Amino acid sequence: MQDLYYSDYIELDKLLNSQHPRSFESLEEGNDEMLFIIIHQVYELWFKQILFELDLVRQVFIQDRINDNSDDLSKVVQKLKRIGKILELINQQVSVLETMTALDFLEFRNVLLPASGFQSKQFRLIEAKLGLKMEQRYKKEYYKYTRRGSLSEVDMQDVDQAESEPTLKELIVGWLERMPYLEEQYWREYKQSTSSDHEDKHRFWADYREAYKSSLSGNEADRLAEFDRVFFDEGRGNVPPAAMRAALFITLYRNLPIFNLPFELLNTLSEIDELLSNWRYRHFMMVRRMIGLRVGTGGTSGAGYLEGTLSQHYAFREITEVATFLIERSKRPVLPNALREKASFNLG
């Protein structure tokens, strides 16, 4: 059998012969279109890896139950952190593209029409699989057309299929709702420390609500009503109250061994949202510098469209905003021994 050769293994010839600038035919006439193509090809390779990791993570959460004593959750956190590192790299990659000036870009911009990054199917798939819903998008009317400058019909069908499948956010919400640590078996010895008119609430949450109330400053009086809406009445966004309570509970007691990985998971989801937002911001600033207020090559409003996505395109906003409802460590209700033992992996 012939030895495997490096360039054959990674199909290097195919990679290095996949750049075909349209604005010049010889290197002597060359401009920054070669850089532009390579940067975007590298983006798409990293998007492919992100999708690969996302699908593996989603397969774990599709299970009805995740065994806390298995390595499922640690694998999930590892893969999500890997996605975060890839996004950090993608952000750094913008710096290379920024070595191109506005005049450099104009040398070949017109040959791109009507192609644009808006047509990146893989980036649309990442957003869909994470859980960014159509109603949450800025200029959502841009997305479901197969007009000139948008996705092809075939690519749109792939995105539609991804949007019909359980998203990572939906799977995480289901996992949070199944959290068992407020079951009565762990709370029999717990004595409610505050008098409360809210007998319909779990004893822990009645105490926590009072502690949160006392932590509010004078100009935050409306936060208590918001607390009730988020954790007992409506939830927040498309995350129901039970999942919001679980996310807050995990965040409050993240130093207990059984909550270490769940907190790392939730925190990493927030980091992914933040890194994607950073990438959008850098892309917006670069486009504004390159083309000012001109329309994008794909027909969007260019920098204006990108600026609008900054405030709306977050998949895990609700989880990040749990921080709104935290209190000081010293004010947290003391957990009963039965729960502390369970949370310390004491299975006896």
C-alpha positions in Angstrom: 0.0 0.0 0.0 1.3 3.4 -0.9 2.2 5.7 2.0 -0.3 8.5 2.6 1.2 11.8 1.6 0.4 15.1 3.4 -0.9 17.1 0.4 -3.0 14.2 -0.7 -4.5 13.7 2.7 -5.7 17.3 3.0 -6.4 17.6 -0.8 -4.0 20.6 -1.0 -4.0 20.9 -4.7 -7.8 21.2 -4.7 -7.6 23.9 -2.0 -4.9 25.9 -3.7 -6.6 25.8 -7.1 -9.9 27.0 -5.8 -9.2 30.8 -6.1 -10.3 32.3 -9.3 -10.2 36.1 -9.2 -12.5 37.8 -11.8 -10.8 41.2 -12.0 -7.4 40.1 -13.2 -5.8 37.3 -15.2 -2.1 37.6 -14.2 -0.3 38.3 -11.0 1.2 41.4 -12.6 -2.3 42.8 -12.8 -3.2 41.5 -9.4 -5.1 43.3 -6.7 -6.7 42.5 -3.4 -9.4 40.3 -4.8 -7.2 37.2 -4.1 -7.1 38.2 -0.4 -10.8 38.8 -0.4 -11.5 35.3 -1.8 -9.1 33.5 0.5 -10.5 35.3 3.6 -14.1 34.2 2.7 -13.1 30.7 1.9 -11.4 30.4 5.3 -14.6 31.8 6.9 -16.6 29.0 5.2 -14.2 26.3 6.3 -14.6 27.5 9.9 -18.4 27.7 9.5 -18.3 24.1 8.4 -16.4 23.1 11.6 -18.9 25.1 13.8 -21.8 23.3 12.2 -20.1 19.9 12.8 -19.6 20.7 16.5 -23.2 22.1 16.8 -24.8 19.0 15.4 -22.8 16.8 17.9 -23.9 19.0 20.8 -27.5 18.9 19.6 -27.4 15.1 19.5 -26.5 15.0 23.2 -29.4 17.2 24.2 -32.0 15.4 22.0 -31.8 12.6 24.6 -34.7 12.6 27.2 -32.2 12.5 30.0 -28.5 13.4 30.3 -26.7 11.4 32.9 -24.9 13.8 35.3 -22.3 11.1 36.0 -21.4 10.5 32.3 -19.1 12.7 30.3 -21.9 13.9 28.0 -22.0 17.4 29.6 -18.2 17.8 29.7 -18.1 16.9 26.0 -20.8 19.5 25.3 -19.0 22.2 27.1 -15.7 21.3 25.4 -17.3 21.5 22.0 -19.1 24.8 22.7 -15.8 26.3 24.0 -14.2 25.1 20.8 -16.9 27.0 18.8 -16.0 30.1 20.9 -12.3 29.8 20.1 -13.2 29.5 16.4 -15.3 32.6 16.6 -12.4 34.4 18.3 -10.2 33.4 15.4 -12.8 34.6 12.9 -12.9 38.0 14.7 -9.1 38.2 14.4 -9.3 37.4 10.7 -11.2 40.6 10.1 -7.9 42.4 10.9 -6.3 40.8 7.9 -9.1 41.9 5.6 -8.9 45.4 7.1 -5.4 45.8 5.5 -7.4 46.4 2.3 -8.4 50.0 1.8 -11.7 51.4 0.3 -9.9 52.2 -3.0 -8.4 48.7 -3.1 -11.9 47.2 -2.7 -13.3 49.4 -5.5 -10.8 47.9 -7.9 -12.9 44.7 -8.0 -16.2 45.4 -6.2 -18.3 45.6 -9.3 -17.3 42.1 -10.5 -18.8 40.6 -7.3 -22.4 41.8 -8.1 -24.8 40.4 -7.0 -22.9 38.0 -4.8 -22.5 38.9 -1.1 -21.9 37.4 2.3 -25.7 37.5 2.9 -25.7 34.4 0.6 -23.6 32.4 3.0 -25.9 29.3 3.6 -23.6 28.0 6.3 -23.8 31.2 8.4 -27.6 31.1 8.1 -27.5 27.4 9.2 -25.4 28.3 12.2 -27.9 31.0 13.3 -30.8 28.7 12.7 -29.3 25.7 14.6 -28.3 28.0 17.5 -31.9 29.2 17.8 -32.1 32.6 16.2 -35.7 32.7 15.1 -37.0 34.6 12.1 -39.2 36.9 14.1 -36.1 38.0 16.1 -34.2 39.1 13.0 -33.6 42.7 11.9 -35.2 43.3 8.4 -36.7 39.8 8.5 -38.3 40.4 5.1 -34.9 40.1 3.6 -34.6 36.4 4.5 -37.3 34.4 2.8 -36.8 35.6 -0.7 -34.8 33.9 -3.5 -34.5 37.1 -5.4 -31.3 38.3 -7.0 -28.6 38.7 -4.3 -30.3 36.3 -1.8 -30.1 32.5 -1.3 -30.8 30.1 -4.2 -33.9 28.0 -3.9 -31.8 24.9 -3.1 -29.9 26.7 -0.3 -33.2 28.2 1.0 -34.7 24.7 1.3 -31.7 23.6 3.4 -32.1 26.5 5.7 -35.9 25.9 6.0 -35.1 22.3 6.9 -32.7 23.4 9.7 -35.2 25.8 11.0 -37.8 23.0 11.3 -35.5 20.9 13.5 -35.0 21.3 17.2 -32.5 24.2 17.8 -29.8 24.1 20.4 -31.7 26.8 22.3 -34.9 24.7 22.4 -33.0 21.7 23.5 -31.2 23.6 26.2 -34.6 25.0 27.4 -36.0 21.5 27.6 -33.0 20.4 29.6 -33.4 23.3 32.0 -37.1 22.6 32.5 -36.2 19.0 33.5 -33.9 20.1 36.3 -35.0 18.1 39.4 -33.4 20.0 42.2 -36.6 21.8 43.4 -38.4 18.5 44.0 -39.8 18.1 47.5 -37.6 15.2 48.4 -34.6 17.6 48.7 -36.5 20.4 50.6 -38.4 18.6 53.5 -36.1 20.1 56.1 -36.1 23.6 54.6 -37.7 26.3 56.7 -38.9 29.3 54.9 -37.3 32.3 56.5 -39.6 35.1 55.3 -43.3 35.6 55.6 -44.8 35.8 52.1 -48.2 36.2 50.5 -47.1 34.0 47.6 -48.1 30.6 48.9 -48.2 29.3 45.3 -44.4 29.6 45.0 -41.9 27.1 46.2 -40.5 28.0 49.6 -37.1 28.7 48.2 -38.4 31.1 45.6 -40.6 32.9 48.1 -37.5 33.5 50.2 -35.4 34.4 47.1 -38.0 36.9 45.9 -37.9 38.7 49.2 -34.1 38.8 49.1 -34.2 40.2 45.6 -36.7 42.8 46.6 -34.5 44.0 49.4 -31.5 44.3 47.0 -33.3 46.7 44.7 -32.5 50.4 44.8 -35.2 53.1 44.8 -35.1 53.6 41.0 -35.5 49.8 40.4 -38.9 49.3 41.9 -40.3 48.0 38.7 -37.8 45.1 38.7 -39.9 43.1 41.2 -42.9 43.0 38.9 -40.5 42.0 36.1 -39.1 39.2 38.3 -42.6 37.8 38.8 -43.3 37.9 35.0 -40.0 36.3 34.1 -39.9 33.5 36.7 -43.5 32.7 37.4 -45.9 34.2 34.8 -44.7 34.5 31.2 -41.0 33.7 31.1 -38.7 35.8 29.0 -38.7 35.8 25.2 -39.3 32.2 24.2 -37.9 30.8 27.4 -40.6 29.7 29.8 -40.6 30.4 33.6 -39.4 26.9 34.7 -36.3 27.1 32.4 -35.6 30.7 33.6 -35.8 29.5 37.2 -33.4 26.7 36.5 -30.9 29.0 34.8 -31.0 31.4 37.7 -30.6 28.6 40.3 -27.6 27.1 38.5 -26.0 30.6 38.3 -26.6 31.2 42.0 -25.1 28.0 43.2 -22.6 27.4 40.4 -19.8 26.6 42.9 -21.5 23.4 44.0 -19.9 20.5 42.0 -23.0 19.3 40.2 -23.7 22.8 38.9 -20.1 23.6 37.7 -20.6 22.1 34.2 -24.2 23.4 33.8 -23.0 26.9 34.6 -20.0 26.6 32.2 -22.5 25.5 29.6 -24.8 28.5 30.1 -21.9 30.9 30.4 -20.3 29.6 27.1 -23.7 30.1 25.3 -23.6 33.7 26.4 -20.0 34.0 25.2 -20.9 32.6 21.8 -23.6 35.2 21.5 -21.1 37.9 22.4 -18.5 36.7 20.0 -21.0 36.6 17.1 -22.0 40.1 18.1 -18.4 41.2 18.0 -18.0 39.7 14.6 -21.0 41.5 13.3 -19.7 44.8 14.8 -16.3 44.4 13.2 -18.0 43.5 9.9 -20.2 46.5 10.2 -17.3 48.9 10.9 -15.3 47.5 8.1 -18.1 47.7 5.6 -18.9 51.3 6.6 -15.2 52.2 6.0 -15.1 50.4 2.7 -18.3 51.5 1.1 -19.8 54.2 3.3 -23.6 54.4 2.9 -23.7 52.6 -0.5 -26.0 49.6 -1.0 -24.4 46.2 -0.4 -23.4 44.0 -3.4 -26.3 41.7 -2.6 -28.9 44.5 -2.5 -29.2 45.0 1.3 -28.8 48.5 2.8 -25.1 47.6 3.4 -23.7 49.1 6.6 -27.2 50.1 7.8 -28.4 46.5 7.7 -25.3 45.2 9.5 -25.8 47.9 12.2 -29.4 46.8 12.7 -28.4 43.2 13.3 -26.2 44.2 16.2 -29.1 44.9 18.5 -31.3 42.0 17.6 -29.4 38.9 16.5 -28.9 37.1 19.8 -29.9 33.5 20.3 -29.3 33.3 24.1 -30.2 36.8 25.2 -32.6 35.5 27.9 -29.9 33.3 29.5 -27.4 36.2 29.6 -30.0 38.5 31.1 -30.4 36.2 34.2 -27.7 38.5 35.7 -30.4 41.1 36.1 -31.9 39.0 38.9 -28.8 38.0 40.9 -28.2 39.0 44.5 -25.1 39.0 46.7 -23.7 35.6 47.6 -24.1 36.3 51.3 -27.9 36.9 50.8 -28.6 33.7 49.0 -31.0 31.2 50.8 -29.0 28.4 52.5 -29.7 25.1 50.7 -31.0 22.1 52.7 -28.4 19.4 53.5 -30.2 16.8 51.3 -29.8 19.0 48.3 -26.2 20.0 49.1 -25.3 16.3 49.4 -26.9 15.6 46.0 -25.2 18.6 44.5 -21.9 17.2 45.8 -22.3 13.9 43.9 -23.0 12.1 47.2 -25.0 9.1 45.9 -25.2 7.2 49.1 
